Amino acid sequence: MIRSGLLFFMGTLAVVAARDSKSTRVECQSPFVGVGGRCLHLEHTFSGTWRAMRKFCQNLGGDLINLADLNFYCDVILYINSLNVPKVSYWIGATDEAAEGSWQ
């Protein structure tokens, strides 16, 4: 069984790592915006399964977001809250597909 992880549903987060991981400012090409030193796209238009949304992200040149870094996680939450969008769930990169309850 694939689960969605922690954030909120209906959209997806795509993230492309910044070239300079030490910098908090990064230039991103549309539709991405710089958040916490990485390029992020918050998708509100499309929804689907974890696999479908991961493919959507990969087609944009990114992948589902990895929130293993607490500072980046906080930056993402602040960014989402600043958008004043409805509170919905988002798919993230974590999955327990290989072993139920073992998140990767």
C-alpha positions as CSV (number, residue, x, y, z in Angstrom):
1,M,0.0,0.0,0.0
2,I,1.3,3.4,-0.9
3,R,0.6,6.2,1.6
4,S,0.9,9.9,1.0
5,G,3.1,10.9,4.0
6,L,2.5,14.0,6.1
7,L,1.7,17.3,4.3
8,F,-1.9,18.1,3.2
9,F,-3.9,16.0,-0.5
10,M,-5.2,17.1,-4.0
11,G,-1.9,18.5,-5.2
12,T,1.7,17.6,-5.5
13,L,5.0,19.2,-4.7
14,A,7.8,18.9,-7.3
15,V,11.2,19.9,-6.3
16,V,14.5,20.3,-8.2
17,A,17.6,20.5,-6.1
18,A,19.5,23.8,-6.4
19,R,22.9,23.7,-8.0
20,D,24.5,25.4,-5.0
21,S,23.2,23.6,-2.0
22,K,24.8,26.2,0.4
23,S,22.9,29.1,-1.1
24,T,19.4,29.9,0.1
25,R,18.7,31.9,-3.1
26,V,18.3,30.1,-6.3
27,E,17.1,31.1,-9.8
28,C,14.3,28.8,-11.0
29,Q,12.6,28.5,-14.3
30,S,8.8,28.6,-14.5
31,P,6.7,27.0,-13.1
32,F,9.2,26.6,-10.2
33,V,9.9,29.2,-7.5
34,G,12.9,29.3,-5.1
35,V,12.1,28.0,-1.7
36,G,14.8,27.2,0.9
37,G,17.5,27.1,-1.7
38,R,15.7,24.7,-4.0
39,C,13.2,25.1,-6.9
40,L,9.7,24.1,-5.9
41,H,6.4,23.8,-7.8
42,L,3.2,23.5,-5.8
43,E,0.5,22.0,-8.1
44,H,-3.2,22.8,-7.4
45,T,-4.7,21.9,-10.8
46,F,-4.1,18.2,-11.1
47,S,-4.6,15.4,-8.6
48,G,-3.9,11.6,-8.8
49,T,-2.2,8.7,-7.2
50,W,1.2,8.9,-5.7
51,R,2.7,7.2,-8.8
52,A,0.8,9.5,-11.2
53,M,1.8,12.6,-9.4
54,R,5.4,11.5,-9.2
55,K,5.4,11.0,-12.9
56,F,3.8,14.5,-13.3
57,C,6.7,15.9,-11.3
58,Q,9.3,14.0,-13.3
59,N,7.8,15.3,-16.5
60,L,8.5,18.8,-15.2
61,G,12.1,17.8,-14.5
62,G,11.7,17.4,-10.8
63,D,10.4,14.8,-8.4
64,L,8.1,14.6,-5.3
65,I,9.5,16.6,-2.5
66,N,11.9,15.1,0.1
67,L,11.4,16.8,3.5
68,A,14.2,15.1,5.4
69,D,15.8,18.5,6.2
70,L,13.9,20.3,9.0
71,N,15.0,23.8,7.8
72,F,13.7,23.1,4.3
73,Y,10.5,21.6,5.7
74,C,9.9,24.9,7.7
75,D,10.7,26.9,4.5
76,V,8.1,24.9,2.6
77,I,5.4,25.3,5.2
78,L,6.0,29.0,5.4
79,Y,5.8,29.3,1.6
80,I,2.6,27.3,1.5
81,N,1.0,29.4,4.3
82,S,2.1,32.6,2.5
83,L,0.1,31.6,-0.6
84,N,-3.2,31.7,1.3
85,V,-4.4,28.6,-0.6
86,P,-7.0,26.1,0.8
87,K,-5.6,23.6,3.2
88,V,-5.3,20.3,1.2
89,S,-3.0,17.3,1.3
90,Y,0.0,17.0,-1.0
91,W,1.9,13.9,-2.1
92,I,5.6,13.8,-0.9
93,G,8.4,11.6,-1.9
94,A,8.2,9.2,1.1
95,T,6.8,5.8,0.4
96,D,6.4,2.5,2.3
97,E,5.8,0.6,-1.0
98,A,8.8,-1.8,-0.4
99,A,7.8,-2.7,3.1
100,E,4.6,-1.6,4.9
101,G,5.5,0.8,7.7
102,S,9.1,1.3,6.6
103,W,9.2,4.7,5.1
104,Q,11.9,5.7,2.5
